[in-house]
Amino acid sequence: MNSTVTHLEGAIDGTRLPAGQLHGLHAGRPIWVRYDLDAVRRLVTPTMIAARPPSLWRYRELLPLPFNVEPVTLGEGMTPLLNCPRLGGQLGLSKLWVKDESQLPTGAFKSRGMTAAISMAKWLGVKRVALPTAGNAGGAAAAYAARAGMECYVFMPTDTPVVNQFEPHLYGAKAFRVNGLINDCGKIVKDGAERMGWFDLSTLKEPYRIEGKKTMGLEVAEQLGWRLPDVILYPTGGGTGLIGMAKAFHELMELGWIERRPLPRFYSCQAEGCAPIVTAFNNGERHAELFPNARTIASGLRVPVAVGDFMILDSIRASGGKALAGSEAKIAPWMVRASTAEGISICPETAVCFDVLEQLLASGDVQHNEEIVVFNTGAATKYLEALPVELPLLDKDHLDWGRIAG
Ligand SMILES: Cc1ncc(COP(=O)(O)O)c(C=O)c1O
């Protein structure tokens, strides 16, 4: 047996699609990968997985790449699930964890999706990929494309963080700034597919980035001893992370590797300046409207329209969670507060989650004794613009110790 994938499936209408070939959208919407979970159960056990190297490819039987094909990898995962007693103490929480995705190869969780998507694209004969990006996906795609020996085209809004502009250049991609938002960049990628012969690697417009992101959920379960927390806070833009994790938990339940108990409540966190999922959730809708004048320093959350909106909203509702917006003014203070408390490099997107967590504690939606996992999806050091800093200058010949002592 070379793979446990049985087929692919249109997420909007359940249409069965063949495995082992390139896919984009189906009926304008994303595609799921489906596995023979009985076969997975026969091939591997949690004990066998525990003995494998600490990379997300340890979950090989639950990933789409055929077993005899080498993945395109930079040694991504596992990321630490860090206990946060000091920050938890400040918030009155006894069980607060941060899953620190900033430690992945390109400093953000986007590496997970890209190792899976680029591996599959390479196996299926793709030589050139293109994608729109809010920032981190472009850097990760460029790095993995370089690793695969593939050409990569990246399109990003003009005011994308400078480090995200630097990354594709560093990894030899052709990168462009566009006077618009990520959806405008997405249109360029779509329109150029025929003329440029590239494969569209946009969020959720191919089936395999979700599978890579799914490993965040697999890792959390394994790191907690094959059980799940009560609550997960996740910064949501395009939604692959949240959708992928929900998929992971269902697969683990089907496998019998975790208990059939209520799944964690997903709290989808968006910035008030771009909160289409929050608006749709509050209005009881399954699809989100384009969010007007999207603006936030949490650039990964500046996604005014998501092709997988219904998958995000279905996952949140099925879990008993909610979608909430965090305040723009609190992003920078929360980056510093959370990073200072625990020494973790907290990105602006995750700073939004901490504001949302405070709201949830105040409203009683989350109890102080619950076990909570917050995803830190990227490294703060990638966002120089979010937290402009000028350190005090010292004269080395006339040291002012009063100033140093502060
Ligand atoms: C740091 C960071 N966090 C969160 C997100 C949102 O990701 P998702 O597509 O999983 O909603 C992004 C997307 O660009 C990001 O870069």
The ligand as a MOL file (V3000), in Angstrom:
LIG
                    3D

  0  0  0     0  0            999 V3000
M  V30 BEGIN CTAB
M  V30 COUNTS 16 16 0 0 0
M  V30 BEGIN ATOM
M  V30 1 C 0.9390 34.7740 11.5530 0
M  V30 2 C -0.3760 34.3920 10.9490 0
M  V30 3 N -1.3730 34.0160 11.7620 0
M  V30 4 C -2.5790 33.6520 11.2850 0
M  V30 5 C -2.8490 33.6920 9.9180 0
M  V30 6 C -4.2170 33.2530 9.4400 0
M  V30 7 O -4.1160 31.9920 8.8940 0
M  V30 8 P -5.2820 31.0170 8.4710 0
M  V30 9 O -5.2530 30.9620 6.9860 0
M  V30 10 O -4.9740 29.6770 9.0450 0
M  V30 11 O -6.5590 31.5580 8.9980 0
M  V30 12 C -1.8360 34.0740 9.0280 0
M  V30 13 C -2.0770 34.1050 7.5670 0
M  V30 14 O -1.4310 34.7580 6.8010 0
M  V30 15 C -0.5630 34.4260 9.5490 0
M  V30 16 O 0.4440 34.7700 8.7500 0
M  V30 END ATOM
M  V30 BEGIN BOND
M  V30 1 1 1 2
M  V30 2 1 2 3
M  V30 3 2 2 15
M  V30 4 2 3 4
M  V30 5 1 4 5
M  V30 6 1 5 6
M  V30 7 2 5 12
M  V30 8 1 6 7
M  V30 9 1 7 8
M  V30 10 2 8 9
M  V30 11 1 8 10
M  V30 12 1 8 11
M  V30 13 1 12 13
M  V30 14 1 12 15
M  V30 15 2 13 14
M  V30 16 1 15 16
M  V30 END BOND
M  V30 END CTAB
M  END
